[in-house]
Every structure is written in structure tokens, then in C-alpha cells.
Amino acid sequence: MLNFAVTKLGIGDTREIIVIGDTASDIQAGLAFGAKQVIGVLTGAHTREVLEFAGATSVINSVADLPSLI
């Protein structure tokens, strides 16, 4: 999915991508992809602790909080 999005948007450098997800696997995918930031969101499946343990660079309560990080 990340490769598809980058290709469709014409983004050449994955280090300019921000990945947002609510599961540990979302976080792991963003890290493996080389994203600049990998943000966990608490409105989904996992807790702050799980998302942080997975490697999230930040954890926010909701996507409404996203502007404070970018």
C-alpha cells in the first residue's frame, strides 16, 4: 500500500513520507518503508505502550492532533 501511494503521488524519497497508523503492524510497515515519521493513533486497535514499543516516533490521541506534529 505504501509503495502504491508513493508511486501514484510521484514521491521519489520515502524519507519525506509520514505514516500514520493504529496498529503495531502499521508502525512496523512505516519504519521498514523508511518514513520520516511514523505516528501511532490511539483511536484504533492498540494502546500507547504497544505503539511505542513497535517504534512509533510519536503517538497522538486522534488524527485531529496531527497538525501539532507537522
C-alpha positions as CSV (number, residue, x, y, z in Angstrom):
1,M,0.0,0.0,0.0
2,L,2.8,2.4,0.8
3,N,4.7,1.7,-2.4
4,F,1.4,2.2,-4.4
5,A,0.8,5.6,-2.7
6,V,4.3,6.8,-3.3
7,T,4.2,5.7,-6.9
8,K,0.8,7.3,-7.5
9,L,1.8,10.6,-5.9
10,G,5.2,10.7,-7.7
11,I,7.2,10.9,-4.4
12,G,10.8,9.9,-5.0
13,D,12.1,9.9,-1.5
14,T,10.4,7.8,1.1
15,R,12.2,9.8,3.9
16,E,9.7,12.6,3.1
17,I,6.7,10.4,4.0
18,I,4.8,10.4,7.2
19,V,3.0,7.2,8.1
20,I,0.0,7.2,10.5
21,G,-1.5,4.0,11.9
22,D,-3.3,2.5,14.8
23,T,-1.7,-0.9,14.9
24,A,1.8,-2.2,15.7
25,S,2.0,-3.6,12.1
26,D,1.2,-0.2,10.7
27,I,4.1,1.3,12.7
28,Q,6.4,-1.6,11.6
29,A,5.5,-1.1,8.0
30,G,6.2,2.6,8.2
31,L,9.6,2.0,9.8
32,A,10.5,-0.6,7.2
33,F,9.5,1.8,4.4
34,G,11.9,4.4,5.7
35,A,9.3,7.0,6.6
36,K,10.4,10.3,8.1
37,Q,7.9,10.0,10.9
38,V,5.7,7.0,11.9
39,I,2.9,8.2,14.1
40,G,0.6,6.0,16.2
41,V,-3.0,7.0,16.7
42,L,-4.9,5.9,19.8
43,T,-8.4,5.8,18.2
44,G,-7.8,2.3,16.9
45,A,-6.7,-1.1,18.0
46,H,-3.6,-0.6,20.2
47,T,-2.5,1.2,23.3
48,R,0.2,3.9,23.6
49,E,2.6,1.3,25.1
50,V,2.1,-1.1,22.2
51,L,2.6,1.6,19.6
52,E,5.7,3.0,21.3
53,F,7.1,-0.5,21.7
54,A,6.6,-1.0,17.9
55,G,8.7,2.0,17.3
56,A,6.3,4.9,16.7
57,T,8.1,8.2,16.6
58,S,5.1,9.9,18.2
59,V,1.7,8.8,19.5
60,I,-1.4,11.0,19.3
61,N,-4.9,10.7,20.6
62,S,-6.6,11.3,17.3
63,V,-5.8,12.4,13.7
64,A,-7.2,15.7,14.7
65,D,-4.0,16.2,16.7
66,L,-1.8,15.6,13.6
67,P,-1.3,19.3,12.7
68,S,0.6,19.7,16.0
69,L,3.3,17.3,14.7
70,I,3.9,18.6,11.2
